[in-house]
Amino acid sequence: MNKMIGWTMAAMLAIGVAAAQAQERGPRIVLVHLDRVFNEFYKTKLAGAQIETRKNEIREELKTRESEMQTLNKEIAELRGQVMDTALADEYRAQLRETASNKQMKLNELQQQFQQFAEIRNKELEDMSRRMRRGLIDEIREAVREFARSQGYDLVLDASGQTLYGIESIVYFDEKLDITPRVIEALNRGAQ
């Protein structure tokens, strides 16, 4: 709650400073929908494709490991079935039991490795996504700042934010103050 009050006070202070600086010509305040800018930025789509490619690689590795475990599980089931066959010599059944036991230990080991692999790769994907998102947000923020400076705006507010109660933080604004399409256009100029 203190954080929200701090942000609100900082925004109010920024508005006050911008208003004081722009008294002669009137304040130049505009709004941007940063969520829309983020989603329509070409680099966001490229980053999403990279993450999806990595997810598919991990999925394939998991399928391969799972297949190996299923094969081993079938072998264990067959060995246990043979162990129950009383027509076989006791010595041979003891060997089969030991082989089944060794394979079960191997299967347990593979299952543990599978779990660890899955956890490590999920964390890797989360970290990759977080790093990419942070980099994109930093780039977007800088582009908005540069755009605002070049256009002579005193204050840019994010119109996509919501309060703690899920209510839009900006209740009303004239659509001509929305610079979102122009920011998206400026950011996507570098798209190949």
C-alpha positions as CSV (number, residue, x, y, z in Angstrom):
1,M,0.0,0.0,0.0
2,N,2.9,2.4,0.8
3,K,4.4,1.6,-2.5
4,M,1.1,2.6,-4.3
5,I,1.0,5.8,-2.3
6,G,4.6,6.5,-3.2
7,W,3.9,5.9,-6.9
8,T,0.8,8.1,-6.8
9,M,2.7,10.9,-5.0
10,A,5.6,10.6,-7.5
11,A,3.2,10.8,-10.4
12,M,1.5,13.8,-8.9
13,L,4.8,15.5,-8.3
14,A,5.9,14.8,-11.9
15,I,2.6,16.3,-13.2
16,G,3.1,19.3,-11.0
17,V,6.7,19.8,-12.2
18,A,5.7,19.3,-15.8
19,A,2.9,21.8,-15.4
20,A,5.1,24.4,-13.8
21,Q,7.7,24.1,-16.6
22,A,5.1,24.3,-19.3
23,Q,3.1,27.3,-17.9
24,E,3.7,29.5,-20.9
25,R,2.7,27.1,-23.6
26,G,0.6,24.8,-21.5
27,P,1.6,21.3,-20.4
28,R,2.2,18.7,-23.1
29,I,0.9,15.6,-21.5
30,V,0.3,12.4,-23.5
31,L,-0.6,8.8,-22.9
32,V,0.7,5.5,-24.2
33,H,-0.6,2.0,-23.7
34,L,2.6,0.2,-22.8
35,D,1.0,-3.2,-22.8
36,R,-0.1,-2.7,-26.5
37,V,3.4,-1.3,-27.4
38,F,5.0,-4.4,-25.8
39,N,2.7,-6.8,-27.6
40,E,3.0,-5.1,-31.0
41,F,6.8,-4.6,-30.9
42,Y,8.4,-6.8,-33.5
43,K,11.2,-7.8,-31.1
44,T,8.6,-9.2,-28.7
45,K,7.4,-11.6,-31.4
46,L,11.0,-12.6,-32.1
47,A,11.7,-13.2,-28.5
48,G,8.5,-15.3,-28.2
49,A,9.6,-17.4,-31.2
50,Q,13.0,-18.0,-29.6
51,I,11.3,-19.1,-26.3
52,E,8.9,-21.4,-28.2
53,T,11.9,-23.0,-30.1
54,R,13.7,-23.7,-26.9
55,K,10.4,-25.1,-25.4
56,N,10.1,-27.5,-28.3
57,E,13.8,-28.6,-28.0
58,I,13.2,-29.3,-24.3
59,R,9.9,-31.2,-25.1
60,E,11.8,-33.4,-27.5
61,E,14.5,-34.2,-25.0
62,L,11.8,-35.0,-22.4
63,K,10.1,-37.3,-24.8
64,T,13.3,-39.1,-25.6
65,R,14.0,-39.6,-21.9
66,E,10.4,-40.7,-21.2
67,S,10.6,-43.2,-24.0
68,E,13.8,-44.6,-22.5
69,M,12.1,-45.0,-19.1
70,Q,9.0,-46.7,-20.7
71,T,11.2,-49.2,-22.5
72,L,13.1,-50.0,-19.3
73,N,9.8,-50.3,-17.4
74,K,8.5,-52.8,-20.0
75,E,11.7,-54.8,-19.6
76,I,11.3,-54.9,-15.8
77,A,7.7,-56.0,-16.2
78,E,8.8,-58.8,-18.5
79,L,11.6,-59.9,-16.2
80,R,9.2,-59.9,-13.2
81,G,6.8,-62.1,-15.2
82,Q,9.6,-64.5,-16.0
83,V,10.6,-64.6,-12.3
84,M,7.0,-65.8,-11.5
85,D,7.3,-68.7,-14.0
86,T,7.9,-71.8,-11.7
87,A,8.8,-73.9,-14.7
88,L,12.2,-72.1,-14.8
89,A,15.1,-73.2,-12.7
90,D,15.4,-71.4,-9.3
91,E,19.0,-70.3,-10.2
92,Y,17.8,-68.7,-13.4
93,R,14.9,-67.0,-11.7
94,A,17.3,-65.6,-9.1
95,Q,19.4,-64.1,-11.9
96,L,16.3,-62.7,-13.5
97,R,15.2,-61.2,-10.1
98,E,18.7,-59.6,-9.7
99,T,18.5,-58.2,-13.3
100,A,15.1,-56.8,-12.7
101,S,16.3,-55.3,-9.4
102,N,19.3,-53.6,-11.2
103,K,17.0,-52.4,-13.9
104,Q,14.6,-51.0,-11.3
105,M,17.4,-49.1,-9.7
106,K,18.4,-47.7,-13.1
107,L,14.8,-46.7,-13.8
108,N,14.6,-44.9,-10.4
109,E,17.8,-43.1,-11.3
110,L,16.4,-42.1,-14.7
111,Q,13.2,-40.9,-13.1
112,Q,15.1,-38.7,-10.7
113,Q,17.3,-37.4,-13.5
114,F,14.1,-36.8,-15.6
115,Q,12.5,-34.8,-12.8
116,Q,15.7,-32.7,-12.2
117,F,16.1,-32.1,-15.9
118,A,12.5,-30.9,-16.2
119,E,12.9,-28.6,-13.2
120,I,16.2,-27.1,-14.5
121,R,14.8,-26.6,-18.0
122,N,11.6,-24.9,-16.7
123,K,13.7,-22.6,-14.6
124,E,16.0,-21.9,-17.6
125,L,12.9,-21.0,-19.7
126,E,11.5,-18.7,-16.9
127,D,14.9,-17.0,-16.6
128,M,15.2,-16.7,-20.4
129,S,11.7,-15.2,-20.6
130,R,12.3,-12.8,-17.7
131,R,15.6,-11.6,-19.2
132,M,14.1,-11.1,-22.6
133,R,11.1,-9.3,-21.2
134,R,13.3,-7.0,-19.0
135,G,15.4,-6.1,-22.1
136,L,12.4,-5.4,-24.2
137,I,10.8,-3.3,-21.6
138,D,14.0,-1.3,-21.1
139,E,14.2,-0.7,-24.9
140,I,10.6,0.3,-25.1
141,R,10.9,2.7,-22.1
142,E,13.9,4.3,-23.7
143,A,12.1,4.6,-27.1
144,V,9.1,6.3,-25.4
145,R,11.4,8.7,-23.6
146,E,13.3,9.6,-26.8
147,F,10.0,10.0,-28.7
148,A,8.6,12.2,-26.0
149,R,11.8,14.4,-26.0
150,S,11.8,14.7,-29.7
151,Q,8.1,15.7,-29.7
152,G,8.5,18.2,-26.8
153,Y,6.2,16.3,-24.5
154,D,6.4,17.2,-20.8
155,L,4.9,14.0,-19.4
156,V,4.0,10.6,-20.7
157,L,1.6,8.4,-18.7
158,D,1.0,4.7,-19.1
159,A,-2.8,4.3,-19.8
160,S,-2.6,0.5,-19.6
161,G,-2.0,0.4,-15.8
162,Q,-4.5,-0.5,-13.2
163,T,-4.9,0.2,-9.5
164,L,-4.8,-2.4,-6.8
165,Y,-8.5,-2.7,-7.2
166,G,-8.3,-3.5,-10.9
167,I,-9.6,-0.1,-12.0
168,E,-7.9,1.8,-14.8
169,S,-5.4,4.3,-13.3
170,I,-6.5,6.8,-15.9
171,V,-10.2,7.1,-16.0
172,Y,-10.6,9.4,-18.9
173,F,-8.5,11.0,-21.6
174,D,-9.0,12.5,-25.0
175,E,-7.9,10.0,-27.7
176,K,-5.8,12.6,-29.5
177,L,-3.5,12.4,-26.5
178,D,-2.8,8.7,-27.2
179,I,0.6,8.4,-28.8
180,T,0.6,4.5,-28.8
181,P,0.4,4.0,-32.6
182,R,3.2,6.5,-33.2
183,V,5.4,4.9,-30.6
184,I,4.7,1.4,-32.1
185,E,5.5,2.7,-35.6
186,A,8.8,4.3,-34.3
187,L,9.8,1.1,-32.6
188,N,9.0,-1.2,-35.5
189,R,10.9,0.9,-38.0
190,G,13.9,-1.3,-37.3
191,A,12.0,-4.5,-38.2
192,Q,13.6,-6.6,-41.0
